[in-house]
Amino acid sequence: MGRTRGLLLAGILISAVFAVSTAWLASGEPDGLERVAEDHEFIDTAKVPGYEILPDYTIPGIENEVLSTALAGIAGVVIVAGLTYGFGQVLRRRATPGG
């Protein structure tokens, strides 16, 4: 179990370093769906979501755009890793006899 945790933490760390080091490459241009909505002129009919966890892949309140995007990337890595680990634990318990 210790080796698995170590590998998991190493993977999270490597992913976080990658997210931070490539944050400056993030484009300010719209993503694919937003671009199609602009091109076909129906972007104005979009509804505002009831909540935004990381609006436009940034952390609200942080003025430095690159830092904000990097921190949002780290948050994304941690969230996805946590969900993946959690689902893996649930599946492991289901696969174990008596679990």
MDTraj code that builds the backbone (N, CA, C; nanometers):
import mdtraj as md
import numpy as np

residues = "MET GLY ARG THR ARG GLY LEU LEU LEU ALA GLY ILE LEU ILE SER ALA VAL PHE ALA VAL SER THR ALA TRP LEU ALA SER GLY GLU PRO ASP GLY LEU GLU ARG VAL ALA GLU ASP HIS GLU PHE ILE ASP THR ALA LYS VAL PRO GLY TYR GLU ILE LEU PRO ASP TYR THR ILE PRO GLY ILE GLU ASN GLU VAL LEU SER THR ALA LEU ALA GLY ILE ALA GLY VAL VAL ILE VAL ALA GLY LEU THR TYR GLY PHE GLY GLN VAL LEU ARG ARG ARG ALA THR PRO GLY GLY".split()
xyz = np.array([
    [0.0818, -0.1193, 0.0000],
    [0.0000, 0.0000, 0.0000],
    [0.0866, 0.1264, 0.0000],
    [0.2031, 0.1216, 0.0671],
    [0.2916, 0.2371, 0.0732],
    [0.3482, 0.2735, -0.0626],
    [0.3819, 0.1716, -0.1420],
    [0.4366, 0.1976, -0.2757],
    [0.3315, 0.2605, -0.3654],
    [0.2077, 0.2142, -0.3551],
    [0.0987, 0.2691, -0.4355],
    [0.0772, 0.4162, -0.4025],
    [0.0756, 0.4481, -0.2750],
    [0.0594, 0.5894, -0.2347],
    [0.1752, 0.6739, -0.2844],
    [0.2951, 0.6200, -0.2756],
    [0.4120, 0.6928, -0.3237],
    [0.4037, 0.7202, -0.4728],
    [0.3621, 0.6199, -0.5491],
    [0.3462, 0.6383, -0.6938],
    [0.2350, 0.7395, -0.7240],
    [0.1264, 0.7323, -0.6477],
    [0.0169, 0.8263, -0.6665],
    [0.0632, 0.9691, -0.6394],
    [0.1325, 0.9894, -0.5292],
    [0.1821, 1.1234, -0.4957],
    [0.2843, 1.1720, -0.5980],
    [0.3693, 1.0828, -0.6455],
    [0.4670, 1.1212, -0.7480],
    [0.3958, 1.1613, -0.8765],
    [0.2933, 1.0866, -0.9136],
    [0.2163, 1.1210, -1.0327],
    [0.1475, 1.2556, -1.0204],
    [0.0899, 1.2816, -0.9030],
    [0.0249, 1.4112, -0.8797],
    [0.1281, 1.5233, -0.8867],
    [0.2425, 1.5020, -0.8248],
    [0.3482, 1.6040, -0.8251],
    [0.3975, 1.6322, -0.9666],
    [0.4226, 1.5284, -1.0437],
    [0.4696, 1.5459, -1.1815],
    [0.3637, 1.6184, -1.2645],
    [0.2377, 1.5799, -1.2481],
    [0.1295, 1.6447, -1.3219],
    [0.1156, 1.7909, -1.2822],
    [0.1295, 1.8195, -1.1534],
    [0.1192, 1.9575, -1.1061],
    [0.2340, 2.0428, -1.1602],
    [0.3546, 1.9889, -1.1595],
    [0.4694, 2.0617, -1.2142],
    [0.4474, 2.0879, -1.3633],
    [0.3951, 1.9891, -1.4336],
    [0.3652, 2.0064, -1.5758],
    [0.2595, 2.1147, -1.5957],
    [0.1547, 2.1142, -1.5137],
    [0.0487, 2.2151, -1.5252],
    [0.1038, 2.3550, -1.5012],
    [0.1883, 2.3694, -1.4007],
    [0.2456, 2.5009, -1.3700],
    [0.3410, 2.5458, -1.4798],
    [0.4248, 2.4554, -1.5267],
    [0.5266, 2.4954, -1.6240],
    [0.4687, 2.5225, -1.7625],
    [0.3499, 2.4747, -1.7910],
    [0.2887, 2.5000, -1.9225],
    [0.1723, 2.5972, -1.9165],
    [0.1448, 2.6546, -1.8008],
    [0.0306, 2.7455, -1.7871],
    [0.0431, 2.8672, -1.8789],
    [0.1621, 2.9130, -1.9035],
    [0.1816, 3.0310, -1.9877],
    [0.1429, 3.0032, -2.1326],
    [0.1306, 2.8750, -2.1683],
    [0.0907, 2.8390, -2.3044],
    [-0.0607, 2.8447, -2.3263],
    [-0.1362, 2.8598, -2.2189],
    [-0.2821, 2.8607, -2.2307],
    [-0.3268, 2.9742, -2.3220],
    [-0.4168, 2.9428, -2.4104],
    [-0.4644, 3.0406, -2.5074],
    [-0.5781, 3.1240, -2.4498],
    [-0.5801, 3.2492, -2.4856],
    [-0.6904, 3.3368, -2.4486],
    [-0.8050, 3.3285, -2.5477],
    [-0.7849, 3.2526, -2.6539],
    [-0.8881, 3.2368, -2.7554],
    [-0.9981, 3.1434, -2.7053],
    [-1.1183, 3.1536, -2.7627],
    [-1.2272, 3.0668, -2.7188],
    [-1.1995, 2.9208, -2.7523],
    [-1.2599, 2.8308, -2.6723],
    [-1.2453, 2.6887, -2.7020],
    [-1.3336, 2.6529, -2.8214],
    [-1.3322, 2.5271, -2.8621],
    [-1.4030, 2.4843, -2.9830],
    [-1.5514, 2.5149, -2.9817],
    [-1.6203, 2.4810, -2.8734],
    [-1.7641, 2.5044, -2.8661],
    [-1.7966, 2.6536, -2.8680],
    [-1.7180, 2.7305, -2.7955],
    [-1.7405, 2.8749, -2.7919],
    [-1.7150, 2.9364, -2.9297],
    [-1.6144, 2.8877, -2.9980],
    [-1.5826, 2.9389, -3.1311],
    [-1.6960, 2.9113, -3.2299],
    [-1.7524, 2.7900, -3.2263],
    [-1.8653, 2.7565, -3.3141],
    [-1.9842, 2.8460, -3.2822],
    [-2.0098, 2.8678, -3.1531],
    [-2.1217, 2.9543, -3.1132],
    [-2.1004, 3.0970, -3.1637],
    [-1.9764, 3.1438, -3.1620],
    [-1.9472, 3.2775, -3.2153],
    [-1.9633, 3.2799, -3.3671],
    [-1.9081, 3.1784, -3.4341],
    [-1.9139, 3.1742, -3.5803],
    [-2.0571, 3.1663, -3.6322],
    [-2.1419, 3.0941, -3.5610],
    [-2.2811, 3.0770, -3.6050],
    [-2.3755, 3.1740, -3.5353],
    [-2.3157, 3.2685, -3.4628],
    [-2.3868, 3.3821, -3.4026],
    [-2.5005, 3.3427, -3.3085],
    [-2.4769, 3.2416, -3.2266],
    [-2.5745, 3.2113, -3.1232],
    [-2.5130, 3.2139, -2.9828],
    [-2.3955, 3.2749, -2.9720],
    [-2.3289, 3.2837, -2.8423],
    [-2.4095, 3.3669, -2.7431],
    [-2.4848, 3.4655, -2.7930],
    [-2.5616, 3.5525, -2.7045],
    [-2.6809, 3.4819, -2.6414],
    [-2.7181, 3.3654, -2.6934],
    [-2.8314, 3.2918, -2.6365],
    [-2.7875, 3.1960, -2.5260],
    [-2.6580, 3.1870, -2.5002],
    [-2.6068, 3.0978, -2.3956],
    [-2.6530, 3.1456, -2.2585],
    [-2.6820, 3.0502, -2.1728],
    [-2.7229, 3.0828, -2.0371],
    [-2.6007, 3.0809, -1.9456],
    [-2.6009, 3.1688, -1.8491],
    [-2.4922, 3.1749, -1.7519],
    [-2.5105, 3.0588, -1.6539],
    [-2.4034, 2.9840, -1.6256],
    [-2.4181, 2.8724, -1.5318],
    [-2.4529, 2.9218, -1.3915],
    [-2.5195, 2.8369, -1.3162],
    [-2.5566, 2.8725, -1.1797],
    [-2.4361, 2.8852, -1.0879],
    [-2.3254, 2.8248, -1.1235],
    [-2.2029, 2.8316, -1.0443],
    [-2.0828, 2.8112, -1.1368],
    [-1.9706, 2.8581, -1.0947],
    [-1.8443, 2.8362, -1.1666],
    [-1.7375, 2.8079, -1.0621],
    [-1.6817, 2.6892, -1.0681],
    [-1.5775, 2.6537, -0.9717],
    [-1.4463, 2.7222, -1.0103],
    [-1.4068, 2.7092, -1.1354],
    [-1.2848, 2.7717, -1.1864],
    [-1.3217, 2.8464, -1.3155],
    [-1.3792, 2.9662, -1.3031],
    [-1.4238, 3.0373, -1.4225],
    [-1.3090, 3.0677, -1.5185],
    [-1.3272, 3.0294, -1.6435],
    [-1.2255, 3.0503, -1.7477],
    [-1.0891, 2.9961, -1.7071],
    [-1.0883, 2.8841, -1.6324],
    [-0.9654, 2.8154, -1.5911],
    [-0.8736, 2.9060, -1.5103],
    [-0.9326, 2.9845, -1.4211],
    [-0.8555, 3.0731, -1.3341],
    [-0.9075, 3.0601, -1.1910],
    [-0.8304, 3.1127, -1.0970],
    [-0.8709, 3.1191, -0.9577],
    [-0.9161, 3.2627, -0.9300],
    [-1.0432, 3.2819, -0.8952],
    [-1.0905, 3.4185, -0.8680],
    [-1.0096, 3.4838, -0.7561],
    [-0.9824, 3.6118, -0.7728],
    [-0.9107, 3.6880, -0.6713],
    [-0.7606, 3.6947, -0.6927],
    [-0.7062, 3.6156, -0.7834],
    [-0.5625, 3.6204, -0.8117],
    [-0.5438, 3.7014, -0.9391],
    [-0.4765, 3.8141, -0.9264],
    [-0.4627, 3.9090, -1.0381],
    [-0.3677, 3.8605, -1.1480],
    [-0.2616, 3.7931, -1.1099],
    [-0.1637, 3.7456, -1.2074],
    [-0.2264, 3.6305, -1.2866],
    [-0.2503, 3.6534, -1.4152],
    [-0.3228, 3.5565, -1.4973],
    [-0.2477, 3.4241, -1.5117],
    [-0.1175, 3.4282, -1.5298],
    [-0.0392, 3.3059, -1.5454],
    [-0.0413, 3.2255, -1.4152],
    [-0.0212, 3.2929, -1.3025],
    [-0.0245, 3.2251, -1.1727],
    [-0.1629, 3.1666, -1.1465],
    [-0.2664, 3.2426, -1.1774],
    [-0.4035, 3.1970, -1.1564],
    [-0.4347, 3.0737, -1.2403],
    [-0.3910, 3.0745, -1.3659],
    [-0.4123, 2.9591, -1.4538],
    [-0.3324, 2.8384, -1.4047],
    [-0.2098, 2.8623, -1.3585],
    [-0.1272, 2.7531, -1.3065],
    [-0.1919, 2.6908, -1.1837],
    [-0.2408, 2.7725, -1.0930],
    [-0.3058, 2.7203, -0.9731],
    [-0.4344, 2.6462, -1.0073],
    [-0.5073, 2.6944, -1.1070],
    [-0.6274, 2.6242, -1.1523],
    [-0.5892, 2.4884, -1.2112],
    [-0.4765, 2.4838, -1.2811],
    [-0.4277, 2.3572, -1.3350],
    [-0.3923, 2.2592, -1.2244],
    [-0.3266, 2.3088, -1.1202],
    [-0.2935, 2.2233, -1.0058],
    [-0.4213, 2.1734, -0.9396],
    [-0.5176, 2.2627, -0.9213],
    [-0.6451, 2.2229, -0.8611],
    [-0.7112, 2.1141, -0.9456],
    [-0.7072, 2.1306, -1.0762],
    [-0.7648, 2.0295, -1.1648],
    [-0.6951, 1.8960, -1.1523],
    [-0.5637, 1.8976, -1.1447],
    [-0.4863, 1.7737, -1.1298],
    [-0.5238, 1.7035, -0.9993],
    [-0.5298, 1.7794, -0.8915],
    [-0.5611, 1.7213, -0.7609],
    [-0.7036, 1.6664, -0.7585],
    [-0.7983, 1.7399, -0.8162],
    [-0.9373, 1.6943, -0.8196],
    [-0.9511, 1.5659, -0.9001],
    [-0.8932, 1.5631, -1.0193],
    [-0.9031, 1.4434, -1.1038],
    [-0.8314, 1.3251, -1.0384],
    [-0.7149, 1.3486, -0.9800],
    [-0.6425, 1.2401, -0.9129],
    [-0.7233, 1.1872, -0.7942],
    [-0.7825, 1.2765, -0.7175],
    [-0.8631, 1.2343, -0.6031],
    [-0.9847, 1.1540, -0.6447],
    [-1.0542, 1.1998, -0.7477],
    [-1.1704, 1.1261, -0.7971],
    [-1.1300, 0.9896, -0.8521],
    [-1.0207, 0.9867, -0.9265],
    [-0.9728, 0.8601, -0.9819],
    [-0.9356, 0.7626, -0.8708],
    [-0.8651, 0.8116, -0.7719],
    [-0.8261, 0.7277, -0.6583],
    [-0.9503, 0.6773, -0.5846],
    [-1.0448, 0.7674, -0.5606],
    [-1.1678, 0.7289, -0.4907],
    [-1.2467, 0.6229, -0.5654],
    [-1.2638, 0.6415, -0.6962],
    [-1.3344, 0.5416, -0.7763],
    [-1.2583, 0.4093, -0.7773],
    [-1.1264, 0.4166, -0.7824],
    [-1.0455, 0.2955, -0.7785],
    [-1.0654, 0.2198, -0.6482],
    [-1.0722, 0.2917, -0.5367],
    [-1.0947, 0.2273, -0.4072],
    [-1.2315, 0.1607, -0.4018],
    [-1.3326, 0.2277, -0.4557],
    [-1.4672, 0.1700, -0.4587],
    [-1.4678, 0.0438, -0.5437],
    [-1.4062, 0.0488, -0.6597],
    [-1.4020, -0.0684, -0.7469],
    [-1.3216, -0.1821, -0.6850],
    [-1.2149, -0.1486, -0.6163],
    [-1.1331, -0.2510, -0.5511],
    [-1.2130, -0.3222, -0.4420],
    [-1.2897, -0.2465, -0.3644],
    [-1.3708, -0.3063, -0.2583],
    [-1.4789, -0.3964, -0.3172],
    [-1.5352, -0.3568, -0.4289],
    [-1.6383, -0.4375, -0.4939],
    [-1.5798, -0.5670, -0.5492],
    [-1.4575, -0.5613, -0.5962],
    [-1.3949, -0.6791, -0.6564],
    [-1.3424, -0.7771, -0.5517],
    [-1.3212, -0.7299, -0.4308],
    [-1.2686, -0.8140, -0.3235],
    [-1.3824, -0.8974, -0.2636],
    [-1.3614, -1.0271, -0.2473],
    [-1.4655, -1.1093, -0.1837],
    [-1.4987, -1.0573, -0.0446],
    [-1.6262, -1.0404, -0.0183],
    [-1.6707, -0.9903, 0.1123],
    [-1.6685, -0.8392, 0.1193],
    [-1.6308, -0.7704, 0.0102],
    [-1.6221, -0.6245, 0.0096],
    [-1.7445, -0.5671, -0.0427],
])
top = md.Topology()
chain = top.add_chain()
for i, resn in enumerate(residues, 1):
    res = top.add_residue(resn, chain, resSeq=i)
    for name in ("N", "CA", "C"):
        top.add_atom(name, md.element.get_by_symbol(name[0]), res)
traj = md.Trajectory(xyz[None], top)
